[in-house]
Amino acid sequence: MKNDLDVLINDLKIEPLDRDLHCLEAEVWERIDARNPARTPVSPAATATDGRLIAATPAVSRTAAVALAVAIGLVVGLLGAPTQSSPNDFSVFAVDAPYAPSGILR
């Protein structure tokens, strides 16, 4: 038994073709069309609107996901940002605390 892949491929090249593959692609598409008689979209990511077929490609899906992530990040960043609180006289470690030791020594 031959184990060398190169020898097997060379032997296969020498053999004549046992079938015609000229119309193979057309036959495959005919079989696909025969299984899909209602002409519904083959891809689950495709939607039919007004007789036209719009397929959501991976690039469109990624762009939409990035845009949604940026929008959510902006909303959370703007609404979740800390607000400046009014100064508290009893905050000992604040910079402008009136009762801090550094303020008393001035």
SVG drawing of the C-alpha trace seen along z (x, -y; Angstrom):
<svg xmlns="http://www.w3.org/2000/svg" viewBox="-43 -81 49 83">
<polyline fill="none" stroke="black" stroke-width="0.4" points="0.0,0.0 1.3,-3.4 1.6,-5.9 3.3,-8.8 0.8,-11.4 2.8,-12.8 2.9,-9.4 -0.9,-9.0 -1.6,-12.4 0.7,-11.8 -1.0,-8.4 -4.3,-10.1 -3.2,-12.7 -2.2,-10.0 -5.7,-8.3 -8.3,-9.6 -11.4,-11.4 -14.3,-9.0 -17.0,-11.8 -17.5,-15.2 -17.5,-18.0 -18.1,-20.8 -21.7,-21.5 -21.3,-20.5 -21.9,-24.0 -25.1,-24.4 -26.4,-21.0 -25.7,-21.9 -27.6,-25.2 -30.5,-23.4 -30.7,-21.0 -30.6,-23.9 -33.4,-25.7 -35.4,-22.5 -35.3,-22.2 -36.4,-25.8 -39.5,-26.1 -41.0,-29.0 -38.0,-31.1 -37.5,-31.9 -34.0,-33.2 -31.5,-30.5 -29.5,-32.3 -31.1,-32.8 -29.4,-36.3 -31.3,-37.4 -34.6,-39.1 -36.9,-39.8 -38.4,-43.3 -40.3,-44.6 -39.2,-41.7 -35.6,-42.5 -33.2,-40.3 -31.0,-42.1 -28.4,-39.9 -26.8,-40.9 -23.2,-40.2 -20.7,-39.6 -19.2,-43.1 -22.6,-44.7 -23.3,-42.7 -20.0,-43.6 -20.5,-47.2 -23.9,-47.2 -22.5,-45.5 -19.7,-48.0 -22.1,-50.9 -24.4,-49.5 -21.5,-48.9 -20.3,-52.5 -23.8,-53.9 -24.3,-51.9 -20.8,-53.0 -21.6,-56.6 -24.9,-56.5 -23.5,-54.6 -20.5,-56.9 -22.5,-60.1 -25.2,-59.0 -22.8,-57.1 -20.2,-59.8 -19.8,-61.1 -21.2,-64.5 -19.5,-67.1 -20.9,-67.3 -21.2,-70.3 -18.2,-70.8 -18.8,-69.3 -17.4,-71.1 -16.8,-67.8 -14.7,-66.2 -11.3,-66.1 -9.3,-64.8 -10.7,-67.2 -8.4,-69.8 -10.5,-72.8 -11.8,-71.4 -12.0,-74.3 -11.2,-72.0 -8.3,-70.1 -5.0,-70.3 -3.3,-72.1 -6.0,-74.7 -5.8,-75.4 -2.0,-75.9 -2.2,-78.6"/>
</svg>
